[in-house]
């Protein structure tokens, strides 16, 4: 079988050596991972959730995978692992017993185990079962290390984020060509979805296109109400390429936008641009957040600011229960410091107009990977079906 991993072997080796070095420092003999986003980071393949499945990283040598036998072939094709490191269980067999047998077969030491206590897959029942099966083992939390390791994107990861950003930008161009007044939000999101997939985006959620949002309707519902002249459309695309998600928000006005709305849009963009300029390594998240938070309030663009102004971006598993990654957020009390090549979805909403970008931290400030013009967009009024 021809193998088609997303990343180079050098990339996978770098990640493996990073965690194995940390294992040595913490005196851990084995790390057990079960959250798809983290598993994919180390082997290049992630499975949909159902039964408990594992990636086991030993102190030396390559990881092993324990997963449903119906997924063995896919794992062999897309991960870099040799077939002898992939162990499948039939759906009526015990995943934990399969794991134990694999560890014995590979002569791996499960006495000092690192786990991700922040994993949404590691339920209390599953952890209890794991502790019972490995009753002699000690468990060490690796969640802090895993979060930090994945936060700084490699050059190969940045290329995937650039590709997904271009898909977002190009999909907006195509959307604006086709929509007119009289279309509903559902029809608009259908058009956007078609172009995201056609332009190379992964299958799955491609974003939300709804009537205008505000501070109490940040996640409005797609509906079938026709959008008449003067309506505002909220376009938020979140396409993925090889699992890596870029995100962008733009407001779209049906007809010729009045001057006061264009002025509001320009003010929001100006404040946000100041925030982006401050996104350099070493900057504290709370200081970056304050630029847009205080700026929007002072300008009267918001009466209150209830939400974060940005959050982490990277790999999202297609069937995840987590649609956004809040490992790193921008809030008034967030004191963590930005590092080069961290990537974020930075957004703000004022007076019903939402703007956001995919931003990578550089020495020269935040670099925008999304390139759609930062202004209030518009479409003609005349209905063309």
C-alpha positions, 0 to 999 in steps of 0.5 A, spaced: 500 500 500 502 506 498 503 511 504 501 518 503 502 522 510 500 529 510 507 531 513 515 529 511 518 524 516 522 529 518 516 533 521 514 527 524 521 525 527 521 532 530 514 531 534 516 524 536 523 527 539 520 533 542 515 528 546 520 523 548 525 528 551 519 531 555 518 523 557 525 523 559 525 529 563 518 527 567 521 520 568 515 517 564 515 510 560 509 511 555 504 516 553 497 514 552 493 519 547 486 518 545 484 525 543 484 525 535 487 532 534 493 530 538 493 523 535 494 526 528 499 530 531 504 525 532 502 519 527 498 523 521 492 520 522 486 521 526 480 516 527 472 518 528 470 517 535 466 511 538 470 506 541 476 508 545 482 508 541 489 509 543 496 512 540 501 509 545 508 513 544 514 509 548 520 512 551 524 510 544 522 508 537 515 509 533 508 510 536 503 504 536 496 505 534 490 501 537 484 502 533 478 499 530 480 494 525 475 497 520 480 503 520 487 499 520 487 500 512 486 507 512 491 508 518 496 504 514 495 509 508 495 516 511 500 515 517 507 514 517 507 508 522 509 501 519 504 496 519 506 492 525 505 498 529 498 498 528 493 494 532 486 493 530 480 490 534 473 487 532 467 491 534 466 486 540 473 486 542 475 490 548 480 496 546 483 496 553 485 488 552 487 490 545 492 495 548 495 491 553 496 485 548 500 490 543 504 493 549 506 486 551 507 484 544 512 490 543 515 489 550 513 496 552 513 498 559 507 501 562 509 502 569 509 510 568 504 513 564 503 520 561 496 522 559 492 528 557 487 529 562 484 535 558 482 530 552 475 530 551 475 522 549 478 520 556 471 520 560 471 518 567 469 511 566 474 510 560 479 513 565 477 508 571 477 502 566 484 504 564 487 505 571 483 498 573 487 494 567 494 498 569 493 497 576 500 498 578 502 504 573 502 511 575 499 516 571 502 523 569 498 529 566 501 531 559 496 536 557 500 542 559 506 540 554 501 537 549 498 544 548 504 548 548 507 543 543 502 544 538 501 551 539 507 553 535 506 551 527 511 548 523 513 551 516 509 545 513 503 546 518 503 554 516 503 552 508 496 548 510 493 554 513 495 558 508 492 553 503 485 553 507 486 561 508 486 561 500 480 557 500 476 561 504 478 568 500 476 564 494 470 562 496 467 569 498 469 571 491 465 566 488 459 567 493 459 574 492 458 573 484 452 569 485 448 571 491 442 577 490 437 580 494 431 575 495 436 569 497 435 566 504 441 565 509 440 557 507 441 558 500 447 563 501 451 558 505 449 552 500 453 556 495 459 557 500 459 550 501 459 548 494 465 552 493 469 551 499 469 543 497 470 545 490 476 549 491 479 543 495 476 544 502 475 538 506 468 535 507 465 537 514 463 544 516 465 549 512 462 555 516 456 559 518 452 564 513 446 567 517 443 574 518 446 579 521 449 577 528 450 581 535 453 581 542 447 576 544 446 572 537 454 571 536 452 564 533 445 565 529 441 560 526 441 559 519 434 560 516 430 561 510 428 568 511 429 572 504 434 577 505 431 584 502 434 590 500 438 593 506 439 586 509 446 584 512 449 577 511 454 575 516 459 570 512 463 566 517 467 561 513 472 556 517 474 551 511 479 546 513 485 543 508 488 536 511 484 538 517 487 545 518 482 550 519 483 558 517 477 562 519 474 569 516 468 573 518 465 579 513 459 583 513 455 583 506 450 588 505 444 587 500 444 593 496 448 600 496 451 600 503 449 607 507 455 611 509 454 611 516 455 603 515 461 604 511 464 608 517 463 603 522 466 598 518 472 602 517 473 604 524 472 597 526 478 595 521 482 600 524 482 598 531 483 591 529 489 593 525 492 596 531 491 589 535 494 585 529 500 590 529 501 588 536 501 581 535 509 580 536 513 574 540 513 576 548 507 580 547 502 578 553 495 576 551 491 581 555 495 587 552 493 585 545 486 583 547 485 590 550 487 594 544 481 591 541 476 591 547 478 598 549 478 601 542 471 598 541 468 600 547 471 607 547 469 608 540 462 606 542 462 600 537 459 596 543 456 597 549 459 592 553 464 586 551 462 579 553 467 575 549 474 573 547 477 577 542 481 571 539 483 563 540 487 558 537 487 555 530 490 549 527 488 542 526 481 540 527 478 533 527 473 532 522 468 529 527 470 532 533 465 535 538 470 541 539 468 546 534 473 551 536 480 551 540 480 555 546 487 552 549 489 560 548 485 565 548 485 573 548 481 576 555 483 581 560 486 576 565 490 572 560 497 573 562 500 568 557 505 570 552 505 570 544 510 566 541 512 566 534 508 562 529 502 561 533 496 562 529 489 565 531 482 567 529 482 574 531 475 577 531 470 582 533 463 584 532 460 591 533 453 594 530 452 588 527 458 588 523 463 582 524 470 582 522 475 576 523 482 574 520 487 568 521 493 571 524 500 568 525 505 571 530 511 574 527 517 578 529 514 584 525 507 583 528 501 579 526 501 577 519 494 575 516 493 569 512 486 571 510 486 576 504 479 578 503 479 586 503 477 588 510 471 592 508 463 592 508 462 588 502 456 588 498 452 585 493 447 587 488 439 588 489 436 585 483 434 578 484 437 573 479 435 566 479 
